Amino acid sequence: MATVYCPLMPEGASFLTSSFPAFRTIPGTNFPVTVLAYDAAAQENAYWKFIPFNYGSGNLTLEAFWYADTASSGVVRWDAAIAAITANTDSQDVETDGLATAQAVDDTHLGTTGQRLHSVTLTISNLDSIAALDACFIRVSRLGNHANDTMAGDAFLERAYLSWSDT
């Protein structure tokens, strides 16, 4: 049994016409850092298309790496939802297909440093009948307007990855 990893980088994200995080390149002291800047006061959404190569069975795991723009405390609420379409089998319109029910996770800022890198794991069990080689889409959101999300300022998504079992 092996685990398959699929990176989700800020540069590869797509967006609808509203409610999306800003793509930013931050000129760090020694190298630039690219992020998606999710607002603290609204739900903002980014989307990636992926192919579940060698998907066997079971849940997907989303590992998100994030840091705060300015805050050094509080909770960030992330959620994710997927859509899966099997060619020649599923009859829905690929442009209007819906996402499966989103699943959420709260992550607490570990304090002391605003730009401290954090990671959080979210298990995705609402799989929309995913199968190997499907056309798949994932939405990753910060629910800044949710009561559990208490961190002030932007949360910067530095990267994420999906993983799944090949058996």
Summary of the structure (lengths in Angstrom):
residues: 167
radius of gyration: 16.2
end to end distance: 5.9
largest distance: 52.8
contacts: 493
relative contact order: 0.36
helix: 2%
strand: 50%
